[in-house]
Amino acid sequence: MSSPAALGLPTRLGGDPNRVALVIPGTGYSPARPLLHFAGAVLQRHGWTVQELWWQLPDEFLEFAMGDRIAWVERQVAEAVDAEHGACRLLVGKSLGSFAAGLAADRNLAAAWLTPVLTLDHVTRALHRASAPTLLIGGGVDGLWNRAAADSTGHQVLELPAADHGLELPRDPLGSVDTLREVVARLDGFIGSLAPGDGPTPR
């Protein structure tokens, strides 16, 4: 493992060097938080190398035009994918990370998007273009989730009806743990279903 996540540096968990999964944070949801932490654990269980992407949003990020926000995210993700020299075959992203759905589609990367921003046409159009295995997980009371849009992509979908944007149940910590278990179980099934050859061929 590299330098502590608290320093904002990438964290790498070793596995098959030819199957690298990039874990992408949200706006304020780091790879150390439960959904992404356990996603990493599931990936390790299935033998993947896990590369966690840690980023510090620019102070003026919320003032960016939407196109500039998308470009910023795509740049961070593209640099991390390129650093794997073709071995990155899977993206697991939270919320803001789904702004890189177009990159996943263009590079034929499998993806699991947790609370993707389905109110943004850029994301939904990218998901429609994606041909690699893709899983979408969202909460029924998340204002950035759209079940009809998710279903229209033809990809695998899990909706937690009472969950919010963190895939938690408001004021119900025990129920939130049950929800987390359901998400992790679905991720386990999805990741376990990926054949070793899914995604681009390493260079």
GROMACS elastic network, one bead per residue, 0.5 to 0.9 nm:
[ bonds ]
;  ai    aj funct       b0    kb
    1     4     6  0.81259   500
    1    10     6  0.88960   500
    1    11     6  0.57720   500
    1    12     6  0.53976   500
    1    13     6  0.61294   500
    1    14     6  0.82575   500
    2     5     6  0.83104   500
    2     9     6  0.76243   500
    2    10     6  0.68430   500
    2    11     6  0.52482   500
    2    12     6  0.63969   500
    2    13     6  0.88318   500
    3     6     6  0.83366   500
    3     7     6  0.70559   500
    3     8     6  0.84662   500
    3     9     6  0.62110   500
    3    10     6  0.74066   500
    3    11     6  0.69608   500
    4     7     6  0.57416   500
    4     8     6  0.74900   500
    4     9     6  0.68624   500
    4    10     6  0.82956   500
    4    11     6  0.74450   500
    5     8     6  0.51689   500
    5     9     6  0.56302   500
    5    10     6  0.68400   500
    5    11     6  0.66802   500
    5    30     6  0.88401   500
    5    31     6  0.84456   500
    5    32     6  0.76962   500
    5    54     6  0.74461   500
    6     9     6  0.75856   500
    7    10     6  0.89699   500
    8    53     6  0.88513   500
    8    54     6  0.55190   500
    8    55     6  0.64295   500
    8    56     6  0.71982   500
    9    52     6  0.87910   500
    9    53     6  0.77826   500
    9    54     6  0.58989   500
    9    55     6  0.78815   500
   10    51     6  0.70000   500
   10    52     6  0.54881   500
   10    53     6  0.53577   500
   10    54     6  0.55392   500
   10    55     6  0.86023   500
   11    31     6  0.89635   500
   11    50     6  0.80911   500
   11    51     6  0.60497   500
   11    52     6  0.51255   500
   11    53     6  0.72833   500
   11    54     6  0.80242   500
   12    49     6  0.73562   500
   12    50     6  0.56151   500
   12    52     6  0.61474   500
   13    40     6  0.83515   500
   13    44     6  0.75006   500
   13    48     6  0.84386   500
   13    49     6  0.57029   500
   13    51     6  0.65086   500
   13    52     6  0.83212   500
   14    17     6  0.75733   500
   14    20     6  0.89846   500
   14    44     6  0.78382   500
   14    47     6  0.84400   500
   14    48     6  0.73660   500
   14    50     6  0.65068   500
   14    51     6  0.85232   500
   15    18     6  0.86389   500
   15    19     6  0.77245   500
   15    20     6  0.79393   500
   15    43     6  0.89467   500
   15    44     6  0.67050   500
   15    46     6  0.87511   500
   15    47     6  0.51926   500
   15    50     6  0.73035   500
   16    19     6  0.53875   500
   16    20     6  0.72091   500
   16    47     6  0.58875   500
   16    48     6  0.53166   500
   16    49     6  0.55048   500
   17    20     6  0.64401   500
   17    48     6  0.76985   500
   17    49     6  0.61666   500
   17    87     6  0.70138   500
   18    48     6  0.83568   500
   18    49     6  0.80875   500
   18    84     6  0.89788   500
   18    86     6  0.82087   500
   18    88     6  0.75218   500
   18    89     6  0.84339   500
   18   201     6  0.88386   500
   18   202     6  0.66895   500
   19    47     6  0.81283   500
   19    48     6  0.54598   500
   19    49     6  0.61304   500
   19    50     6  0.86748   500
   19    87     6  0.55965   500
   19    88     6  0.60990   500
   19    89     6  0.60503   500
   19    90     6  0.79974   500
   19   196     6  0.76005   500
   19   197     6  0.89297   500
   19   202     6  0.87294   500
   20    48     6  0.57811   500
   20    50     6  0.58299   500
   20    51     6  0.69231   500
   20    84     6  0.75415   500
   20    87     6  0.56442   500
   20    89     6  0.59355   500
   20    90     6  0.67944   500
   20    91     6  0.88716   500
   21    40     6  0.86483   500
   21    43     6  0.75785   500
   21    48     6  0.65685   500
   21    49     6  0.61892   500
   21    50     6  0.50590   500
   21    51     6  0.61227   500
   21    52     6  0.83380   500
   21    87     6  0.86209   500
   21    88     6  0.57665   500
   21    89     6  0.61528   500
   21    91     6  0.56724   500
   21    92     6  0.71249   500
   22    49     6  0.86461   500
   22    50     6  0.61431   500
   22    52     6  0.58618   500
   22    53     6  0.68382   500
   22    77     6  0.83860   500
   22    80     6  0.76890   500
   22    81     6  0.73983   500
   22    88     6  0.69789   500
   22    89     6  0.82881   500
   22    90     6  0.63485   500
   22    92     6  0.61788   500
   22    93     6  0.80808   500
   23    31     6  0.68636   500
   23    36     6  0.70698   500
   23    39     6  0.81666   500
   23    40     6  0.73817   500
   23    50     6  0.70941   500
   23    51     6  0.61634   500
   23    53     6  0.58794   500
   23    54     6  0.88312   500
   23    90     6  0.86485   500
   23    91     6  0.61376   500
   23    93     6  0.58004   500
   23    94     6  0.84294   500
   23    97     6  0.88985   500
   24    30     6  0.80429   500
   24    31     6  0.71173   500
   24    36     6  0.82194   500
   24    51     6  0.89076   500
   24    52     6  0.65603   500
   24    53     6  0.53323   500
   24    54     6  0.74288   500
   24    55     6  0.88914   500
   24    77     6  0.77256   500
   24    91     6  0.72518   500
   24    92     6  0.60362   500
   24    94     6  0.63415   500
   24    96     6  0.85389   500
   24    97     6  0.55258   500
   24    98     6  0.85620   500
   25    28     6  0.75078   500
   25    29     6  0.55599   500
   25    31     6  0.57797   500
   25    36     6  0.77264   500
   25    52     6  0.82642   500
   25    53     6  0.67614   500
   25    54     6  0.67791   500
   25    55     6  0.76492   500
   25    92     6  0.87107   500
   25    93     6  0.60127   500
   25    94     6  0.53998   500
   25    95     6  0.76130   500
   25    96     6  0.71995   500
   25    97     6  0.59125   500
   26    30     6  0.65499   500
   26    31     6  0.86801   500
   26    93     6  0.72775   500
   26    95     6  0.50945   500
   26    97     6  0.55428   500
   26    98     6  0.84941   500
   27    30     6  0.80595   500
   27    56     6  0.89575   500
   27    57     6  0.75572   500
   27    94     6  0.84426   500
   27    95     6  0.73687   500
   27    96     6  0.57557   500
   27    97     6  0.81195   500
   29    32     6  0.79995   500
   29    33     6  0.63747   500
   29    36     6  0.84503   500
   29    94     6  0.73507   500
   29    95     6  0.85390   500
   29   166     6  0.86261   500
   30    33     6  0.56548   500
   30    36     6  0.74753   500
   30    37     6  0.87397   500
   30    53     6  0.85658   500
   30    54     6  0.68822   500
   30    55     6  0.84083   500
   30    94     6  0.87999   500
   31    34     6  0.79331   500
   31    35     6  0.79887   500
   31    37     6  0.56845   500
   31    39     6  0.89670   500
   31    40     6  0.82794   500
   31    52     6  0.64067   500
   31    53     6  0.74339   500
   31    54     6  0.72471   500
   32    35     6  0.84054   500
   32    36     6  0.65290   500
   32    37     6  0.51908   500
   32    38     6  0.88824   500
   33    36     6  0.58932   500
   33    37     6  0.56898   500
   33    38     6  0.84614   500
   34    38     6  0.59695   500
   34    39     6  0.82799   500
   34   180     6  0.78665   500
   35    38     6  0.55816   500
   35    39     6  0.61230   500
   35    40     6  0.87556   500
   35    94     6  0.83832   500
   35   114     6  0.81384   500
   35   166     6  0.83751   500
   35   167     6  0.83027   500
   35   180     6  0.69899   500
   35   183     6  0.79049   500
   35   184     6  0.76692   500
   36    40     6  0.61241   500
   36    41     6  0.85986   500
   36    92     6  0.79702   500
   36    93     6  0.79421   500
   36    94     6  0.76682   500
   36   114     6  0.88667   500
   37    40     6  0.52360   500
   37    41     6  0.64713   500
   37    42     6  0.88959   500
   38    42     6  0.61478   500
   38    43     6  0.85009   500
   38   180     6  0.88887   500
   38   184     6  0.66900   500
   39    42     6  0.51239   500
   39    43     6  0.62415   500
   39    44     6  0.86962   500
   39    92     6  0.77143   500
   39   184     6  0.67042   500
   39   187     6  0.69543   500
   39   188     6  0.81668   500
   40    43     6  0.50328   500
   40    44     6  0.62240   500
   40    45     6  0.86220   500
   40    48     6  0.89432   500
   40    50     6  0.64345   500
   40    51     6  0.87506   500
   40    52     6  0.83216   500
   40    92     6  0.88581   500
   41    44     6  0.51089   500
   41    45     6  0.62029   500
   41    46     6  0.88073   500
   41    50     6  0.89169   500
   42    46     6  0.64831   500
   42    47     6  0.88404   500
   42    48     6  0.88695   500
   42   184     6  0.74999   500
   42   185     6  0.88895   500
   42   187     6  0.73004   500
   42   188     6  0.58337   500
   42   191     6  0.77629   500
   42   192     6  0.89147   500
   43    46     6  0.52293   500
   43    47     6  0.64274   500
   43    48     6  0.53132   500
   43    49     6  0.74788   500
   43    50     6  0.68869   500
   43   187     6  0.88392   500
   43   188     6  0.78809   500
   43   191     6  0.70274   500
   43   192     6  0.86984   500
   44    48     6  0.52641   500
   44    49     6  0.67287   500
   44    50     6  0.70226   500
   45    48     6  0.75803   500
   45   188     6  0.87289   500
   46   188     6  0.83833   500
   46   191     6  0.73725   500
   46   192     6  0.65209   500
   51    80     6  0.85156   500
   53    76     6  0.84738   500
   53    77     6  0.80020   500
   53    80     6  0.74593   500
   55    76     6  0.81183   500
   56    59     6  0.86883   500
   57    60     6  0.81142   500
   57    61     6  0.62396   500
   58    61     6  0.50719   500
   58    62     6  0.85130   500
   59    62     6  0.77688   500
   59    63     6  0.87743   500
   60    63     6  0.53190   500
   60    64     6  0.67032   500
   61    64     6  0.52458   500
   61    65     6  0.87032   500
   61    68     6  0.87044   500
   61    69     6  0.69212   500
   62    65     6  0.81237   500
   62    66     6  0.89321   500
   62    69     6  0.81072   500
   63    66     6  0.88854   500
   64    67     6  0.78750   500
   64    68     6  0.57566   500
   64    69     6  0.59837   500
   65    68     6  0.52704   500
   65    69     6  0.64370   500
   65    70     6  0.88520   500
   66    69     6  0.50391   500
   66    70     6  0.62589   500
   66    71     6  0.85795   500
   67    70     6  0.51663   500
   67    71     6  0.61442   500
   67    72     6  0.86254   500
   68    72     6  0.60570   500
   68    73     6  0.86657   500
   69    72     6  0.51259   500
   69    73     6  0.63534   500
   69    74     6  0.86121   500
   69    99     6  0.82508   500
   70    73     6  0.52834   500
   70    74     6  0.60855   500
   70    75     6  0.85261   500
   70    96     6  0.87324   500
   70    99     6  0.55264   500
   70   100     6  0.73030   500
   70   122     6  0.85740   500
   71    74     6  0.50676   500
   71    75     6  0.60237   500
   71    76     6  0.87107   500
   71    99     6  0.84135   500
   71   100     6  0.86446   500
   72    75     6  0.51690   500
   72    76     6  0.64334   500
   72    77     6  0.87960   500
   73    76     6  0.52368   500
   73    77     6  0.62416   500
   73    78     6  0.84754   500
   73    96     6  0.77247   500
   73    97     6  0.68952   500
   73    98     6  0.87492   500
   73    99     6  0.63689   500
   73   100     6  0.63487   500
   74    77     6  0.51758   500
   74    78     6  0.58186   500
   74    79     6  0.84456   500
   74    97     6  0.85987   500
   74    99     6  0.68896   500
   74   100     6  0.50810   500
   74   101     6  0.86069   500
   74   102     6  0.82602   500
   74   103     6  0.68392   500
   75    78     6  0.51457   500
   75    79     6  0.61304   500
   75    80     6  0.86571   500
   75   100     6  0.87280   500
   76    79     6  0.54111   500
   76    80     6  0.64524   500
   76    81     6  0.88084   500
   77    80     6  0.51399   500
   77    81     6  0.61106   500
   77    82     6  0.84981   500
   77    97     6  0.83570   500
   77   100     6  0.68945   500
   77   103     6  0.82385   500
   78    81     6  0.50585   500
   78    82     6  0.59238   500
   78    83     6  0.84484   500
   78   100     6  0.84640   500
   78   103     6  0.74097   500
   79    82     6  0.51508   500
   79    83     6  0.61496   500
   80    83     6  0.51832   500
   80    84     6  0.70025   500
   80    88     6  0.88561   500
   81    84     6  0.55423   500
   81    85     6  0.74576   500
   81    86     6  0.75581   500
   81    87     6  0.81824   500
   81    88     6  0.58840   500
   81    89     6  0.87651   500
   82    85     6  0.54872   500
   82    86     6  0.68922   500
   82    87     6  0.88512   500
   82    88     6  0.80984   500
   83    86     6  0.82081   500
   83    87     6  0.89740   500
   83    88     6  0.87667   500
   84    87     6  0.53000   500
   84    88     6  0.58108   500
   84   202     6  0.87151   500
   85    88     6  0.75685   500
   85   202     6  0.67527   500
   85   203     6  0.61889   500
   86    89     6  0.77375   500
   86   200     6  0.67987   500
   86   201     6  0.65077   500
   86   203     6  0.52811   500
   87   199     6  0.89685   500
   87   200     6  0.77214   500
   87   201     6  0.72894   500
   87   203     6  0.74534   500
   88    91     6  0.79787   500
   88   109     6  0.78945   500
   88   199     6  0.81181   500
   88   200     6  0.79602   500
   88   202     6  0.78865   500
   89   108     6  0.82650   500
   89   109     6  0.53458   500
   89   110     6  0.63041   500
   89   111     6  0.85406   500
   89   197     6  0.88643   500
   89   198     6  0.69780   500
   89   200     6  0.63767   500
   89   201     6  0.84875   500
   89   202     6  0.87305   500
   90   104     6  0.83524   500
   90   109     6  0.54711   500
   90   111     6  0.53680   500
   90   112     6  0.78808   500
   90   198     6  0.87102   500
   90   199     6  0.73866   500
   91   104     6  0.74303   500
   91   109     6  0.69525   500
   91   110     6  0.63843   500
   91   112     6  0.63553   500
   91   113     6  0.79514   500
   92    97     6  0.82589   500
   92    98     6  0.88456   500
   92   110     6  0.87141   500
   92   111     6  0.56895   500
   92   113     6  0.58525   500
   92   114     6  0.75652   500
   93    96     6  0.77432   500
   93    98     6  0.60258   500
   93   100     6  0.86263   500
   93   111     6  0.78005   500
   93   112     6  0.65238   500
   93   113     6  0.50354   500
   93   114     6  0.60251   500
   93   115     6  0.85406   500
   93   116     6  0.80329   500
   94    97     6  0.52110   500
   94    98     6  0.65673   500
   94   112     6  0.87735   500
   94   113     6  0.60370   500
   94   115     6  0.60464   500
   94   116     6  0.66306   500
   95    98     6  0.55578   500
   95    99     6  0.78653   500
   95   113     6  0.73570   500
   95   114     6  0.62341   500
   95   115     6  0.50467   500
   95   117     6  0.58141   500
   95   144     6  0.86659   500
   95   165     6  0.82670   500
   96    99     6  0.57091   500
   96   100     6  0.82595   500
   96   115     6  0.87762   500
   96   116     6  0.72589   500
   96   117     6  0.70614   500
   97   100     6  0.59094   500
   97   101     6  0.79394   500
   97   113     6  0.78897   500
   97   114     6  0.88220   500
   97   116     6  0.77034   500
   97   117     6  0.89208   500
   98   101     6  0.51911   500
   98   102     6  0.85153   500
   98   113     6  0.62631   500
   98   114     6  0.81289   500
   98   115     6  0.82736   500
   98   116     6  0.52878   500
   98   117     6  0.65816   500
   98   118     6  0.89712   500
   98   123     6  0.67073   500
   99   102     6  0.72562   500
   99   103     6  0.86191   500
   99   116     6  0.81286   500
   99   117     6  0.76600   500
   99   120     6  0.88151   500
   99   122     6  0.75458   500
   99   123     6  0.60280   500
  100   103     6  0.52412   500
  100   104     6  0.65297   500
  100   105     6  0.88417   500
  100   123     6  0.79055   500
  100   126     6  0.86871   500
  101   104     6  0.50077   500
  101   105     6  0.62339   500
  101   106     6  0.86338   500
  101   111     6  0.81656   500
  101   113     6  0.85480   500
  101   122     6  0.84087   500
  101   123     6  0.60271   500
  101   124     6  0.84745   500
  101   125     6  0.89251   500
  101   126     6  0.56071   500
  101   127     6  0.63891   500
  101   130     6  0.80357   500
  102   105     6  0.50277   500
  102   106     6  0.60814   500
  102   107     6  0.85502   500
  102   122     6  0.77273   500
  102   123     6  0.70494   500
  102   125     6  0.80870   500
  102   127     6  0.73112   500
  102   129     6  0.79786   500
  102   130     6  0.78486   500
  103   106     6  0.50562   500
  103   107     6  0.60579   500
  103   108     6  0.82668   500
  103   109     6  0.81519   500
  103   126     6  0.82321   500
  104   107     6  0.53203   500
  104   108     6  0.57512   500
  104   110     6  0.69687   500
  104   111     6  0.70561   500
  104   126     6  0.82461   500
  104   127     6  0.87541   500
  104   130     6  0.70877   500
  104   132     6  0.83475   500
  105   108     6  0.51301   500
  105   109     6  0.64840   500
  105   110     6  0.83921   500
  105   126     6  0.63198   500
  105   127     6  0.71077   500
  105   128     6  0.86637   500
  105   129     6  0.59866   500
  105   131     6  0.67739   500
  105   132     6  0.73969   500
  106   109     6  0.79175   500
  106   126     6  0.86557   500
  106   129     6  0.82131   500
  106   130     6  0.75416   500
  107   199     6  0.81505   500
  107   200     6  0.73182   500
  108   130     6  0.69625   500
  108   131     6  0.66315   500
  108   132     6  0.54966   500
  108   133     6  0.89315   500
  108   198     6  0.88963   500
  108   199     6  0.58356   500
  108   200     6  0.65680   500
  109   130     6  0.82939   500
  109   131     6  0.84861   500
  109   132     6  0.58734   500
  109   133     6  0.79005   500
  109   134     6  0.87063   500
  109   198     6  0.79991   500
  109   199     6  0.51450   500
  109   200     6  0.69674   500
  110   130     6  0.85166   500
  110   131     6  0.83196   500
  110   134     6  0.56308   500
  110   135     6  0.85640   500
  110   194     6  0.84415   500
  110   198     6  0.73275   500
  110   199     6  0.62930   500
  111   132     6  0.76335   500
  111   133     6  0.66144   500
  111   135     6  0.63955   500
  111   136     6  0.84970   500
  112   133     6  0.84770   500
  112   134     6  0.56364   500
  112   136     6  0.60391   500
  112   137     6  0.77827   500
  112   187     6  0.77285   500
  112   190     6  0.83244   500
  112   191     6  0.87122   500
  113   116     6  0.55456   500
  113   134     6  0.77424   500
  113   135     6  0.61950   500
  113   136     6  0.50607   500
  113   137     6  0.63184   500
  113   138     6  0.85658   500
  114   135     6  0.83147   500
  114   136     6  0.62187   500
  114   138     6  0.62487   500
  114   166     6  0.89188   500
  114   167     6  0.84629   500
  115   118     6  0.82796   500
  115   136     6  0.73170   500
  115   137     6  0.56957   500
  115   139     6  0.69851   500
  115   142     6  0.80482   500
  115   144     6  0.75423   500
  115   145     6  0.65909   500
  115   164     6  0.89737   500
  115   165     6  0.62991   500
  115   166     6  0.76182   500
  115   167     6  0.75952   500
  116   119     6  0.87767   500
  116   123     6  0.77809   500
  116   136     6  0.70928   500
  116   137     6  0.74943   500
  116   138     6  0.71013   500
  116   144     6  0.74119   500
  116   145     6  0.68243   500
  117   120     6  0.59249   500
  117   121     6  0.89564   500
  117   123     6  0.66831   500
  117   124     6  0.81887   500
  117   143     6  0.89960   500
  117   144     6  0.51874   500
  117   145     6  0.61984   500
  117   146     6  0.84483   500
  118   121     6  0.72012   500
  118   122     6  0.87104   500
  118   123     6  0.62630   500
  118   124     6  0.58344   500
  118   144     6  0.58777   500
  118   145     6  0.52833   500
  118   146     6  0.56882   500
  118   147     6  0.85379   500
  118   149     6  0.67452   500
  118   150     6  0.72904   500
  119   122     6  0.89381   500
  119   123     6  0.80200   500
  119   124     6  0.78268   500
  119   143     6  0.81961   500
  119   144     6  0.55329   500
  119   145     6  0.66888   500
  119   146     6  0.68432   500
  119   149     6  0.85426   500
  120   123     6  0.55588   500
  120   124     6  0.65893   500
  120   125     6  0.87594   500
  120   144     6  0.83680   500
  121   124     6  0.51465   500
  121   125     6  0.58665   500
  121   126     6  0.83152   500
  122   125     6  0.53774   500
  122   126     6  0.61537   500
  122   127     6  0.87063   500
  123   126     6  0.51306   500
  123   127     6  0.62074   500
  123   128     6  0.87364   500
  124   127     6  0.50582   500
  124   128     6  0.63031   500
  124   129     6  0.87859   500
  124   149     6  0.70109   500
  124   150     6  0.77983   500
  124   153     6  0.75623   500
  125   128     6  0.51328   500
  125   129     6  0.64673   500
  125   130     6  0.88763   500
  125   153     6  0.85831   500
  126   129     6  0.50901   500
  126   130     6  0.62926   500
  127   130     6  0.50907   500
  127   131     6  0.84658   500
  127   134     6  0.83493   500
  127   150     6  0.85917   500
  127   153     6  0.61059   500
  127   154     6  0.88797   500
  127   155     6  0.82257   500
  128   131     6  0.81145   500
  128   152     6  0.78659   500
  128   154     6  0.76167   500
  128   155     6  0.85941   500
  129   153     6  0.83977   500
  130   133     6  0.80616   500
  130   134     6  0.77462   500
  130   153     6  0.86236   500
  130   155     6  0.89043   500
  131   134     6  0.80355   500
  132   198     6  0.76682   500
  132   199     6  0.69742   500
  133   155     6  0.73697   500
  133   156     6  0.82061   500
  133   190     6  0.86278   500
  133   194     6  0.77088   500
  133   198     6  0.82121   500
  133   199     6  0.88480   500
  134   155     6  0.56879   500
  134   156     6  0.63475   500
  134   157     6  0.87280   500
  134   190     6  0.85321   500
  135   155     6  0.61366   500
  135   157     6  0.58694   500
  135   158     6  0.78022   500
  135   187     6  0.82128   500
  135   190     6  0.73109   500
  136   150     6  0.69816   500
  136   155     6  0.71958   500
  136   156     6  0.61726   500
  136   158     6  0.63063   500
  136   159     6  0.82953   500
  137   150     6  0.88601   500
  137   156     6  0.85372   500
  137   157     6  0.58804   500
  137   159     6  0.57910   500
  137   160     6  0.78292   500
  137   167     6  0.87049   500
  137   183     6  0.76491   500
  138   141     6  0.88368   500
  138   142     6  0.73255   500
  138   144     6  0.87771   500
  138   145     6  0.60549   500
  138   146     6  0.82522   500
  138   147     6  0.80460   500
  138   150     6  0.89831   500
  138   157     6  0.81249   500
  138   158     6  0.65504   500
  138   159     6  0.50262   500
  138   160     6  0.63300   500
  138   161     6  0.84434   500
  138   163     6  0.77202   500
  138   164     6  0.80665   500
  138   165     6  0.73755   500
  138   166     6  0.88573   500
  138   167     6  0.68652   500
  139   142     6  0.52156   500
  139   143     6  0.86704   500
  139   144     6  0.89372   500
  139   145     6  0.67047   500
  139   146     6  0.89929   500
  139   147     6  0.89444   500
  139   158     6  0.85772   500
  139   159     6  0.55412   500
  139   161     6  0.57474   500
  139   162     6  0.64652   500
  139   164     6  0.51382   500
  139   165     6  0.61941   500
  139   166     6  0.79877   500
  139   167     6  0.56548   500
  139   168     6  0.81450   500
  140   143     6  0.82123   500
  140   145     6  0.71006   500
  140   146     6  0.80942   500
  140   147     6  0.77302   500
  140   159     6  0.63014   500
  140   160     6  0.58235   500
  140   162     6  0.54998   500
  140   163     6  0.57656   500
  140   164     6  0.68245   500
  140   165     6  0.87843   500
  141   144     6  0.87865   500
  141   145     6  0.78707   500
  141   160     6  0.86725   500
  141   161     6  0.68262   500
  141   162     6  0.58917   500
  141   163     6  0.58038   500
  141   164     6  0.51055   500
  141   165     6  0.75276   500
  142   145     6  0.54022   500
  142   146     6  0.83528   500
  142   162     6  0.87606   500
  142   163     6  0.69743   500
  142   166     6  0.83440   500
  142   167     6  0.83028   500
  143   146     6  0.78014   500
  143   164     6  0.81078   500
  143   165     6  0.75356   500
  144   165     6  0.74506   500
  145   149     6  0.83763   500
  145   150     6  0.81254   500
  145   165     6  0.80719   500
  146   149     6  0.53123   500
  146   150     6  0.62041   500
  146   151     6  0.87439   500
  147   151     6  0.61163   500
  147   152     6  0.85062   500
  147   157     6  0.84341   500
  147   159     6  0.74458   500
  148   151     6  0.51697   500
  148   152     6  0.61013   500
  148   153     6  0.89507   500
  149   152     6  0.50795   500
  149   153     6  0.67429   500
  150   153     6  0.56501   500
  150   154     6  0.76520   500
  150   155     6  0.74851   500
  150   156     6  0.85140   500
  150   157     6  0.67161   500
  151   154     6  0.57898   500
  151   155     6  0.69268   500
  151   156     6  0.79237   500
  151   157     6  0.67713   500
  152   155     6  0.80081   500
  153   156     6  0.86669   500
  154   157     6  0.85787   500
  156   190     6  0.88360   500
  158   183     6  0.80706   500
  158   186     6  0.78884   500
  159   162     6  0.88738   500
  159   163     6  0.83576   500
  160   163     6  0.54171   500
  160   164     6  0.85304   500
  160   167     6  0.73258   500
  160   168     6  0.89886   500
  160   179     6  0.73016   500
  160   182     6  0.86769   500
  160   183     6  0.85972   500
  161   164     6  0.86849   500
  162   167     6  0.85339   500
  162   168     6  0.81075   500
  162   169     6  0.62365   500
  162   170     6  0.84738   500
  163   166     6  0.74125   500
  163   170     6  0.75353   500
  163   176     6  0.80080   500
  163   179     6  0.78085   500
  164   167     6  0.50215   500
  164   168     6  0.55360   500
  164   169     6  0.63514   500
  164   170     6  0.72564   500
  165   168     6  0.73039   500
  166   169     6  0.84860   500
  167   176     6  0.74814   500
  167   179     6  0.70958   500
  167   180     6  0.73394   500
  167   183     6  0.85381   500
  168   171     6  0.88179   500
  168   172     6  0.79190   500
  168   173     6  0.77255   500
  168   175     6  0.77868   500
  168   177     6  0.78807   500
  168   179     6  0.67664   500
  168   180     6  0.75809   500
  169   172     6  0.53441   500
  169   173     6  0.69525   500
  169   174     6  0.86719   500
  169   175     6  0.62759   500
  169   176     6  0.50874   500
  169   177     6  0.88904   500
  169   179     6  0.78393   500
  170   173     6  0.76829   500
  170   175     6  0.89698   500
  170   176     6  0.80290   500
  171   175     6  0.89184   500
  171   176     6  0.88199   500
  172   175     6  0.52702   500
  172   176     6  0.60858   500
  172   177     6  0.88161   500
  173   177     6  0.63574   500
  173   178     6  0.88325   500
  174   177     6  0.51490   500
  174   178     6  0.65921   500
  174   179     6  0.87910   500
  175   178     6  0.50586   500
  175   179     6  0.62769   500
  175   180     6  0.86802   500
  176   180     6  0.61418   500
  176   181     6  0.85875   500
  177   181     6  0.62378   500
  177   182     6  0.87331   500
  178   181     6  0.50485   500
  178   182     6  0.63861   500
  178   183     6  0.88029   500
  179   182     6  0.50762   500
  179   183     6  0.63149   500
  179   184     6  0.86636   500
  180   183     6  0.50792   500
  180   184     6  0.61078   500
  180   185     6  0.85084   500
  181   184     6  0.51311   500
  181   185     6  0.60651   500
  181   186     6  0.86107   500
  182   185     6  0.51357   500
  182   186     6  0.62562   500
  182   187     6  0.86514   500
  183   186     6  0.51876   500
  183   187     6  0.61824   500
  183   188     6  0.85643   500
  184   187     6  0.50019   500
  184   188     6  0.60276   500
  184   189     6  0.86471   500
  185   189     6  0.63321   500
  185   190     6  0.86879   500
  186   189     6  0.51344   500
  186   190     6  0.61649   500
  186   191     6  0.85701   500
  187   190     6  0.50313   500
  187   191     6  0.59257   500
  187   192     6  0.81890   500
  188   191     6  0.53425   500
  188   192     6  0.58533   500
  188   193     6  0.84725   500
  189   192     6  0.51070   500
  189   193     6  0.61461   500
  190   193     6  0.51827   500
  190   194     6  0.68036   500
  191   194     6  0.54491   500
  191   195     6  0.88503   500
  192   195     6  0.79482   500
  194   197     6  0.80329   500
  194   198     6  0.62643   500
  195   198     6  0.53583   500
  196   199     6  0.85788   500
  197   200     6  0.78405   500
  197   201     6  0.75100   500
  198   201     6  0.84343   500
  200   203     6  0.89368   500
